[in-house]
Amino acid sequence: MKHSKLVPLIVLKNEGLPIIQIAELVINFFKKMAAVDANYSKLNIVSEKKSLYNSINIYQSNSTEFLGNEILNQNIDDIRKMDKVENPNIHFSMDKTIISFALESKIGEDTLATLDFCFTISKNLKSSIGSIVVNQNCFDGFEKAIFFLESAIESFSVNYSTIKVSDRDINKAVRGYKVPLGWITYFSNDYEIPIPDDLKGIEYKHTEKGRYLILTREYIAADSEKLETYKQKLLEIMEEIKRRVPEYSK
């Protein structure tokens, strides 16, 4: 189990958003998270490029503008190269440029989570929120895990999201599927693949925008034996989806 991690993956609907709107959505997401864990209220920029600010407090009145300026700072070279806009500002809307940046929240001296954000309108790439580093405390209970997904869905236009098990074996095993199922998985109502609504052993939670597929409300990483059992169950369910819905296969 020591090599397995629970990590988030959120796939967004591609939208040509201005930088300032991206910043607003991200700040709103972290405010939802900080409502139950204050460690999410301070954001550090993770980049090899020099950042404009040491950190951003999401409760400051100008936090959205600060983050917008930092997103612009991190992507300005690509904007100039790809979109040929020499002096863009935070109201710039992407065309060819992929807007990307990473933000870290800390718990004491340790990283709580470092999330990687990617926004694009490319047909060949999906906008997404992924993880670079996730502390095991982030998802050490069902309520924490589903709250993270719910916060993202309330903040962004989410197409698919999951808290997935990540290790070398399962990552290799799921390569043949369009998207992996995880401990908790969300599909929007207009997700392009018709995921069955009657998979054995799965609890369904329907919402206005989509539905959650819940493997269990137990903490699946409580011990190595339990985790291995749940990993095998996930693989069996994904294989069933592939058998019933051929387009689920890559």
C-alpha positions as CSV (number, residue, x, y, z in Angstrom):
1,M,0.0,0.0,0.0
2,K,2.9,2.3,0.6
3,H,3.2,3.0,-3.1
4,S,-0.5,3.6,-3.6
5,K,-1.9,7.1,-3.4
6,L,-5.4,8.7,-3.5
7,V,-5.2,11.6,-6.0
8,P,-7.8,13.8,-7.6
9,L,-8.3,14.2,-11.4
10,I,-10.8,16.7,-12.7
11,V,-11.6,17.1,-16.4
12,L,-13.2,20.4,-17.3
13,K,-15.3,21.5,-20.2
14,N,-13.1,23.5,-22.6
15,E,-14.1,27.2,-22.5
16,G,-12.3,30.3,-23.8
17,L,-12.2,32.1,-20.4
18,P,-10.4,35.4,-19.8
19,I,-7.6,35.1,-17.2
20,I,-9.5,37.2,-14.6
21,Q,-12.4,34.8,-14.8
22,I,-10.1,31.8,-14.3
23,A,-8.7,33.5,-11.3
24,E,-12.2,34.1,-9.9
25,L,-13.2,30.5,-10.3
26,V,-10.0,29.2,-8.7
27,I,-10.3,31.6,-5.7
28,N,-14.0,30.6,-5.2
29,F,-12.9,26.9,-5.2
30,F,-10.3,27.5,-2.6
31,K,-12.8,29.5,-0.5
32,K,-15.1,26.5,-0.5
33,M,-12.2,24.2,0.6
34,A,-11.0,26.7,3.2
35,A,-14.5,26.8,4.8
36,V,-13.7,23.4,6.3
37,D,-9.9,23.5,6.3
38,A,-8.2,26.9,6.8
39,N,-5.0,25.5,5.4
40,Y,-6.4,26.1,1.9
41,S,-6.7,29.8,2.5
42,K,-3.1,30.6,1.6
43,L,-1.8,29.8,-1.9
44,N,1.8,29.6,-2.9
45,I,2.8,29.7,-6.6
46,V,4.8,26.7,-7.7
47,S,6.9,27.6,-10.7
48,E,10.5,27.7,-11.9
49,K,9.7,31.2,-13.1
50,K,9.9,34.0,-10.5
51,S,6.5,34.8,-9.1
52,L,5.1,38.2,-8.4
53,Y,3.9,37.4,-4.9
54,N,5.3,35.2,-2.1
55,S,1.8,33.9,-1.5
56,I,-1.9,34.9,-1.9
57,N,-4.4,35.0,0.9
58,I,-7.7,34.1,-0.7
59,Y,-9.6,36.3,1.8
60,Q,-7.9,39.5,0.8
61,S,-10.2,41.8,-1.2
62,N,-7.9,41.9,-4.1
63,S,-7.0,38.1,-4.1
64,T,-8.7,37.5,-7.5
65,E,-6.7,40.3,-9.1
66,F,-3.5,39.1,-7.5
67,L,-4.0,35.6,-8.8
68,G,-5.0,36.9,-12.3
69,N,-1.8,38.9,-12.4
70,E,0.2,35.8,-11.4
71,I,-1.5,33.6,-14.0
72,L,-0.6,36.2,-16.6
73,N,2.9,36.4,-15.4
74,Q,3.3,32.6,-15.6
75,N,1.9,32.4,-19.1
76,I,2.9,35.7,-20.8
77,D,5.7,34.3,-22.8
78,D,3.5,31.6,-24.4
79,I,0.7,34.2,-25.0
80,R,3.2,36.4,-26.9
81,K,4.5,33.4,-28.9
82,M,1.2,31.5,-29.6
83,D,-1.4,34.3,-29.8
84,K,0.9,37.1,-30.9
85,V,-0.4,39.5,-28.3
86,E,2.5,41.6,-27.2
87,N,1.0,43.3,-24.1
88,P,-1.8,41.1,-22.8
89,N,-3.6,41.9,-19.6
90,I,-5.7,39.9,-17.1
91,H,-8.7,40.3,-19.5
92,F,-7.0,38.3,-22.2
93,S,-9.0,35.2,-23.4
94,M,-7.0,32.3,-24.7
95,D,-7.0,31.2,-28.3
96,K,-4.0,29.1,-29.0
97,T,-2.3,29.4,-25.7
98,I,-2.7,26.8,-23.0
99,I,-3.1,28.6,-19.6
100,S,-1.4,26.6,-16.9
101,F,-0.2,27.2,-13.4
102,A,0.3,25.3,-10.1
103,L,-0.8,26.3,-6.6
104,E,0.3,24.9,-3.2
105,S,-1.5,24.8,0.1
106,K,0.5,23.9,3.2
107,I,-0.2,22.3,6.5
108,G,2.5,23.6,8.8
109,E,5.8,23.1,7.0
110,D,4.4,20.3,4.9
111,T,2.6,20.4,1.6
112,L,-1.2,19.7,2.0
113,A,-1.8,19.8,-1.8
114,T,-0.2,21.1,-4.9
115,L,-2.7,21.3,-7.7
116,D,-1.9,21.8,-11.4
117,F,-4.4,23.8,-13.4
118,C,-4.7,23.7,-17.2
119,F,-7.2,25.7,-19.3
120,T,-7.4,25.3,-23.0
121,I,-9.8,25.4,-26.0
122,S,-7.8,22.9,-28.0
123,K,-9.6,20.0,-29.5
124,N,-6.6,17.8,-28.7
125,L,-6.3,18.6,-25.0
126,K,-8.7,18.7,-22.1
127,S,-8.8,21.5,-19.5
128,S,-8.1,19.9,-16.2
129,I,-7.1,20.0,-12.5
130,G,-4.6,17.4,-11.4
131,S,-2.3,16.9,-8.5
132,I,1.5,17.2,-8.2
133,V,1.6,16.5,-4.5
134,V,-1.2,15.4,-2.2
135,N,-0.8,14.8,1.5
136,Q,-2.5,11.7,2.7
137,N,-4.6,13.8,5.1
138,C,-6.5,15.3,2.1
139,F,-8.6,12.2,1.5
140,D,-8.4,10.2,4.7
141,G,-12.1,9.9,4.9
142,F,-15.1,9.7,2.6
143,E,-16.6,13.1,3.5
144,K,-13.3,14.8,2.8
145,A,-13.0,13.1,-0.6
146,I,-16.5,13.8,-1.8
147,F,-16.4,17.4,-0.5
148,F,-13.3,18.1,-2.7
149,L,-15.2,16.8,-5.8
150,E,-18.3,18.7,-4.8
151,S,-16.4,21.9,-4.3
152,A,-14.8,21.6,-7.8
153,I,-18.1,20.8,-9.4
154,E,-19.7,23.9,-7.8
155,S,-16.8,26.1,-8.9
156,F,-16.0,24.9,-12.4
157,S,-17.7,23.4,-15.5
158,V,-16.7,19.8,-14.7
159,N,-17.2,17.0,-17.2
160,Y,-15.6,14.2,-15.2
161,S,-13.8,13.9,-11.9
162,T,-12.5,11.2,-9.6
163,I,-10.5,10.5,-6.5
164,K,-8.5,7.7,-7.9
165,V,-6.1,5.1,-6.7
166,S,-2.7,5.7,-8.2
167,D,0.2,3.3,-8.3
168,R,2.3,1.7,-11.0
169,D,0.1,-1.5,-11.3
170,I,-3.3,0.1,-11.5
171,N,-2.0,3.0,-13.7
172,K,-0.8,0.5,-16.2
173,A,-4.0,-1.5,-16.0
174,V,-6.4,1.4,-16.7
175,R,-4.5,2.7,-19.8
176,G,-7.0,1.0,-22.1
177,Y,-10.0,2.9,-20.7
178,K,-11.1,6.4,-21.7
179,V,-11.1,7.5,-18.0
180,P,-10.4,5.5,-14.8
181,L,-13.0,4.9,-12.1
182,G,-11.9,5.7,-8.6
183,W,-13.1,5.6,-5.1
184,I,-15.6,8.3,-6.0
185,T,-16.2,9.2,-9.7
186,Y,-18.4,11.9,-11.1
187,F,-19.8,12.1,-14.7
188,S,-21.8,15.2,-15.9
189,N,-25.1,14.7,-17.5
190,D,-23.7,15.5,-20.9
191,Y,-20.6,13.3,-20.6
192,E,-19.9,11.8,-24.0
193,I,-19.9,8.1,-23.0
194,P,-23.2,6.5,-21.7
195,I,-21.9,5.0,-18.4
196,P,-24.4,2.4,-17.2
197,D,-26.6,3.3,-14.3
198,D,-26.8,-0.2,-12.9
199,L,-23.3,-1.4,-12.2
200,K,-23.2,-4.0,-9.5
201,G,-21.6,-3.0,-6.3
202,I,-21.7,0.7,-7.1
203,E,-23.8,3.3,-5.2
204,Y,-25.2,6.1,-7.3
205,K,-25.8,9.6,-6.1
206,H,-27.7,11.8,-8.7
207,T,-27.5,15.5,-8.7
208,E,-28.9,18.3,-11.0
209,K,-25.7,18.4,-13.1
210,G,-24.6,14.7,-13.1
211,R,-24.1,11.7,-10.9
212,Y,-21.5,10.2,-8.6
213,L,-20.4,6.6,-8.7
214,I,-19.4,5.6,-5.2
215,L,-17.4,2.4,-4.7
216,T,-17.7,2.5,-0.9
217,R,-18.2,5.0,1.9
218,E,-15.4,3.3,3.8
219,Y,-11.9,4.7,3.7
220,I,-10.4,2.4,1.1
221,A,-6.8,2.9,2.0
222,A,-7.2,2.0,5.7
223,D,-5.0,-1.1,5.2
224,S,-3.2,-2.8,2.3
225,E,-5.4,-5.9,2.1
226,K,-8.6,-3.8,1.9
227,L,-7.1,-1.5,-0.7
228,E,-6.0,-4.4,-3.0
229,T,-9.6,-5.8,-2.8
230,Y,-11.0,-2.5,-3.8
231,K,-8.5,-2.0,-6.6
232,Q,-9.5,-5.4,-8.1
233,K,-13.2,-4.5,-7.8
234,L,-12.6,-1.2,-9.7
235,L,-10.8,-3.1,-12.5
236,E,-13.7,-5.6,-12.7
237,I,-16.2,-2.8,-13.0
238,M,-14.2,-0.9,-15.6
239,E,-14.0,-4.1,-17.6
240,E,-17.8,-4.5,-17.3
241,I,-18.3,-1.0,-18.6
242,K,-16.0,-1.7,-21.5
243,R,-17.9,-4.8,-22.4
244,R,-21.3,-3.1,-22.3
245,V,-20.1,0.3,-23.8
246,P,-17.4,-0.4,-26.3
247,E,-16.6,3.3,-26.7
248,Y,-15.3,3.3,-23.1
249,S,-12.2,1.5,-24.5
250,K,-9.5,3.7,-26.0
